[in-house]
Amino acid sequence: MDINEFVESVKLDSPPVGLSDPEAALWWDAKGDWKQAHGLVDELESKDGMAVHAYLHRKEGALSNADYWYARAGRNFQRPELDDEWRALAQALLSAR
């Protein structure tokens, strides 16, 4: 699946089969369900999971919490716009498959 197919899949009622938890979290976030998205990465200890977790807390406005998760993910960079960060995260996850 490429980024365009992933974006198009958000029109569906449920995420495509086979998505990783970080990918599914971004899918649910795009659907507007922050709680569902956060639940998928809340206790995920992978670098990808922590990066998505950081993004979700940044989106929520909990910047100190986001900074904590960015550090845990080994990242200190975030895109200026949330939509750009979402797309960069999704693209990186999908291309690493």
C-alpha positions as CSV (number, residue, x, y, z in Angstrom):
1,M,0.0,0.0,0.0
2,D,1.3,3.4,-0.8
3,I,0.5,6.7,0.8
4,N,-2.2,7.6,-1.7
5,E,-4.0,4.3,-1.2
6,F,-3.7,4.7,2.6
7,V,-5.2,8.2,2.4
8,E,-8.0,6.9,0.2
9,S,-8.7,4.0,2.7
10,V,-9.7,6.5,5.3
11,K,-13.0,6.7,3.4
12,L,-13.8,3.2,4.5
13,D,-15.6,2.3,7.7
14,S,-12.7,0.3,9.2
15,P,-8.9,0.2,8.6
16,P,-7.5,-2.1,6.0
17,V,-6.4,-5.5,7.2
18,G,-2.8,-5.9,7.9
19,L,-1.9,-2.4,9.2
20,S,0.6,-2.2,12.0
21,D,-0.6,-0.5,15.2
22,P,1.1,2.8,14.4
23,E,-0.4,2.8,10.9
24,A,-3.8,2.0,12.3
25,A,-3.4,4.7,14.8
26,L,-2.8,7.2,12.0
27,W,-5.8,5.8,10.1
28,W,-8.1,6.3,13.2
29,D,-6.6,9.8,13.7
30,A,-7.5,10.7,10.1
31,K,-11.0,9.5,10.8
32,G,-11.2,11.9,13.7
33,D,-11.1,9.3,16.5
34,W,-8.1,10.5,18.6
35,K,-9.1,8.2,21.5
36,Q,-9.0,5.0,19.3
37,A,-5.7,6.1,17.8
38,H,-4.1,6.9,21.1
39,G,-5.3,3.5,22.5
40,L,-3.3,1.7,19.8
41,V,0.0,3.4,20.7
42,D,-0.4,4.3,24.3
43,E,1.6,1.4,25.6
44,L,3.5,0.5,22.4
45,E,7.3,0.6,23.1
46,S,8.5,0.6,19.4
47,K,10.2,3.7,18.0
48,D,7.4,4.0,15.4
49,G,4.7,3.6,18.0
50,M,6.3,6.3,20.2
51,A,6.7,8.6,17.2
52,V,2.9,8.3,16.4
53,H,2.2,8.7,20.2
54,A,4.2,11.9,20.2
55,Y,2.3,13.3,17.2
56,L,-1.0,12.5,18.8
57,H,-0.1,14.3,22.0
58,R,1.1,17.3,19.9
59,K,-2.2,17.3,18.1
60,E,-4.0,17.1,21.5
61,G,-2.1,20.2,22.6
62,A,-0.2,18.4,25.3
63,L,3.2,19.6,24.2
64,S,5.3,18.6,27.2
65,N,3.9,15.0,26.8
66,A,4.6,15.1,23.1
67,D,8.2,16.2,23.7
68,Y,8.6,13.3,26.1
69,W,7.4,10.8,23.5
70,Y,9.5,12.4,20.7
71,A,12.5,12.0,22.9
72,R,11.6,8.3,23.6
73,A,11.3,7.8,19.9
74,G,14.7,9.3,19.4
75,R,13.3,12.3,17.5
76,N,13.4,16.0,18.2
77,F,12.0,17.0,14.8
78,Q,8.4,17.7,14.0
79,R,6.8,19.1,10.9
80,P,5.5,22.7,11.3
81,E,2.0,21.6,10.2
82,L,0.2,18.6,11.8
83,D,-1.1,17.4,8.4
84,D,2.5,17.4,7.1
85,E,3.7,15.4,10.1
86,W,0.8,12.9,9.7
87,R,1.7,12.4,6.1
88,A,5.4,12.1,6.7
89,L,4.8,9.5,9.5
90,A,2.4,7.5,7.4
91,Q,4.7,7.6,4.4
92,A,7.7,6.5,6.4
93,L,5.7,3.6,8.0
94,L,4.3,2.4,4.7
95,S,7.6,2.5,2.9
96,A,9.3,0.5,5.7
97,R,7.1,-2.5,5.0
